[in-house]
Amino acid sequence: MSPQVQITPKPQAELGALYLGGEPHVVHCHYYNHFLQTAVEDAEALYPVEEVLVWTAQEIAHNLFSHIFQEEKVIAPEDRKSVVEAIFTQCGYGKVSLSSITEKGGEIGTPYEHYAYTYEATFPRRLKGKRGVSYFAQGYLAGAIEAVYDLPLGSIHSEQIACLTQGDSEVRWRFWRGEKPLPLSPSIGAGAVQPGELPHPPGSSFPASQIRDGFLKLPLSADPETGLIEAFGVVLTLIPANYYALISERHLRRMEKIAGTEVRPLILDMLIESGHVCAFNTLGGIMQSAEWDAIVRPHLRNPEDWLYGITAIMPALGWGLPSWINPPTAQKAELRLTNWYESTALAALPDGERTLDHSPFARGLFSGIMALLYEARLNERRLSFDGHLYRQLFQEGRVYEGEFTKSRLLGAPYDEVVVSRTR
């Protein structure tokens, strides 16, 4: 019988984080996953993007499963494979079987993988011959295979050889022992953690901690057949937080090396926009859900309470501990971010290995939240997040912009963000 392993990420309230296998995990939806990945993948003609999208996942998964196998005393390779399969599903990545994998490698195929399945269902089919979209799972499984057989990081090479997005019936990857190890870096693990608390908003009795605790109790369960987590009108994943932070950092670094610092504003804007898209789809869906109605709506009196409510659930998503410096208005909002997951990851990088000096995700996210309430007026009506509304609202650009006034990545004790209306 396979060992019973606690595979649900464990919340740590003082960090606003969710931990599994020594790695912080965060909840994100398929819209954000695809937007951020596409921002990187669009540079495939300039550098081999697999070295960012696949290798980063491999580094993290190697550490994650090595940690779990040691902590849970899972020794036999077949038992370890069962643990990998279970966690792959519980985190919403899909369904896989490692039964044909040996220490020399092998192939894995599945009709259910988060990135390919949701891309095929949401976006136009990709041109035949273009690479598949399952970069994360490819690297994640490569790192897992290394951990299963106690192989050094970088031992397993991989490629995706079939994808739903090209009309294939399944996603399929090939794994093999390389003659030379890949030049991978050990995972940063928990990162530069920053304990704090989730205070009540200033001048308000809004029960932020109660809201957070209510959402922490919600089960985010994967469908047993597909291994996908469908909730709040989107498809969710629990992906290691460091993956998102590091692919953003590494993509910016690669692009600046190729095109110079002149490309920086363009890359930053794409990363910011990914957070803006996340606000509309993930958080917009949450604010129209039955769970929101049950846990949060009884405490809502005005748009500001909606802002307090949505930031109160962020620790339950593993994003960190946001707090309001001053009461927000339709023109301006000021927030302090403690243990914000991008900053916590990037602050752990050695000197000289960090190009980002703030969290672009946070800039876009809080700008999008402000637009949801004060421009789209989500608190007054039910919205349809089919893309049409987004294009209608932002055809002339974002309505709000966020700027970091203080950043942990520049030596400040906290991140502080100001979001202002621009038009």
DAVENNOR-V867452 format. One record per pair of residues at least 6 apart in sequence whose C-alpha atoms are under 8 Angstrom apart, sorted by the first residue. I is the first residue (numbers start at 1). GAP is how many residues later the second one is. Records with the same first field share a line. If there is no record, write none. Layout:
I = GAP  GAP
This chain:
2 = 77  80  81
3 = 71  76  80
5 = 67  78
7 = 13  79  80  83
8 = 12  82
9 = 9  10  11  16
10 = 8  9  10
11 = 6  7  8  205  305  307
12 = 6  7
13 = 184  302
14 = 181  182  183
15 = 178  179  180  181  182  300  305  306  323  324
16 = 298  299  300  301  302  303  304  305  323
17 = 7  8  9  298  299  300  301  302  303  324
18 = 6  7  8  298  299  300
19 = 6
20 = 44
21 = 42  43  44  46  47
22 = 41  42  45  167  168
23 = 37  41  166  167  217  218  219
24 = 165  166  216  217  218  294
25 = 213  214  215  216  217  293
26 = 211  212  213  214  215  291  292  293
27 = 209  210  211  212  290  291
28 = 208  209  210  211  250  254  289
29 = 205  206  207  208  249  252  253
30 = 84  85  88  204  205  206  207
31 = 203  246  247  250  251
32 = 242  243  245  246
33 = 82
34 = 81  85
35 = 239  242
36 = 234  235  238
37 = 16
39 = 231  232
40 = 9  13  207  208  211
41 = 8
43 = 6
46 = 212
47 = 207
50 = 85
52 = 195  198  199
53 = 82  83  86  194
54 = 81  82  83  84  85  86
55 = 84  129
56 = 83  128  187  190  191
57 = 79  80  81  82  83  86  186
58 = 80  81  82  83  84  85  86  96
59 = 80  84  94  95  125  126  127  128
60 = 80  83  126  127  129  180  182  183
61 = 78  79  80  81  82  83
62 = 78  80  81  82  83  84  85  91
63 = 80  84  123  124  126
65 = 19  79  82  83
66 = 81  82  84
68 = 6
69 = 6  11
74 = 6
77 = 71  72
78 = 21
80 = 68
81 = 17  18  67
82 = 16
84 = 60
85 = 10  11  12  13
88 = 6  7  8  139
89 = 6  7  133  135  138  139
90 = 131  132  137
91 = 131  138  146  147  148
92 = 22  130  135  136  137  144  145  146
93 = 20  21  22  44  134  135  144
94 = 18  19  20  132  133  134
95 = 15  16  17  18  130  131  132
96 = 12  13  14  16
97 = 11  12
98 = 10
100 = 6  7  8
101 = 6  7  44
103 = 42  43  46  74
104 = 72  73
105 = 40  51  69  70  71  72
106 = 68  69  70
107 = 65  66  67  68
108 = 64  65  66
109 = 61  62  63  64
110 = 60  61  62
111 = 6  53  58  59  60
112 = 58  59  114  115  116
113 = 21  24  58  114  115
114 = 20  114  123
115 = 18  19
116 = 16  17  18  47  48  49  55
117 = 47  48
118 = 117
119 = 46
120 = 44  45
125 = 40  41  42
126 = 39  40
127 = 39
128 = 38
129 = 37
130 = 36
131 = 29
132 = 28  29  30  31  32  33  34
133 = 30  32
134 = 26  29  37
135 = 25
138 = 20  21  22  35
139 = 19
142 = 14  15  16  33
143 = 10  11  13
145 = 11
146 = 6  7  8  9  10
153 = 28  29  31  33
154 = 27  28  29  30
155 = 22  23  25  26  27
156 = 19  20  21  22  25  26
157 = 18  19  20  21  25
158 = 15  16  17  18
159 = 14  15  16
160 = 11  12  13  14
161 = 10  11  12  13
162 = 6  8  9  10  11
163 = 6  7  8  9
164 = 6  7
188 = 54  157  160  161
189 = 53
190 = 155
191 = 153  154  155  156  157
192 = 152  153  155  156
193 = 146  151
194 = 144  145  150
195 = 143  144
196 = 125  142  143
197 = 124
198 = 10  11  114  123  124  125
199 = 9  10  124
200 = 6  7  8  9  123
201 = 7  107  122  123  124  126
202 = 122  123  124  125
203 = 124
206 = 93  99  102
208 = 100  101  104
209 = 103
211 = 84  85  98  101  102
212 = 100  101  102  103  104
213 = 103
214 = 81
215 = 80  98  101
216 = 100
220 = 9  11
221 = 8
222 = 6  7  8
223 = 6  7
228 = 7  8  9
229 = 6  7  8
230 = 6
232 = 50  53  54  56  57
233 = 52
234 = 47  48  51
241 = 100  101  104
242 = 99  100  103
244 = 98
245 = 96  97  100  101
246 = 99  100
248 = 23
249 = 97  105  106  107
252 = 12  15  16  103  104
253 = 102
255 = 8  9
256 = 6  7  8
268 = 92
269 = 91
271 = 89  90  93
272 = 88  89  90  91  92  93
273 = 88  91
274 = 87  90
275 = 85  86  87  88  89  90  93
276 = 85  87  88  89  90  91  92  93
277 = 87  88  91
278 = 87  90
279 = 85  86  87  89  90
280 = 88  89  92  105  110
281 = 104
283 = 27  86
284 = 88  94  101
285 = 100
286 = 6
287 = 6  23
288 = 94
296 = 13
299 = 6
300 = 6
302 = 77
303 = 70  71  76
304 = 23  24  25
306 = 67  73
307 = 62  63  66
311 = 11  12
312 = 10
314 = 6  7  8
315 = 6
318 = 23
319 = 20  21  22
320 = 17  18  19  20  21
321 = 16  17  18  19
322 = 13  14  15  16  18
323 = 12  13  14
324 = 9  10  11  12
325 = 9  10  11
326 = 7  8  9
327 = 6  7
328 = 6
330 = 40  44  91
331 = 89  90
332 = 86  87  88  89
333 = 85  86  87
334 = 82  83  84  85
335 = 81  82  83
336 = 78  79  80  81
337 = 77  78  79  80
338 = 76  77
340 = 75
342 = 17  19
343 = 15  16  65  66
346 = 8  10  63
347 = 61  62
356 = 53
357 = 50  52  53
358 = 46  49  50  51  52
362 = 40
363 = 38  39  40  41  54  56
364 = 37  38
366 = 36  53
367 = 31  32  33  34  35  52  53
368 = 32
370 = 30  49
371 = 6  28  29
372 = 6
373 = 6
375 = 18  24
376 = 17
398 = 24
399 = 22  23  24
400 = 19  20  21  22  23
401 = 18  19  20  21
402 = 15  16  17  18
403 = 14  15  16
404 = 11  12  13  14
405 = 10  11  12  13
406 = 6  8  9  10  11
407 = 6  7  8  9
408 = 6  7
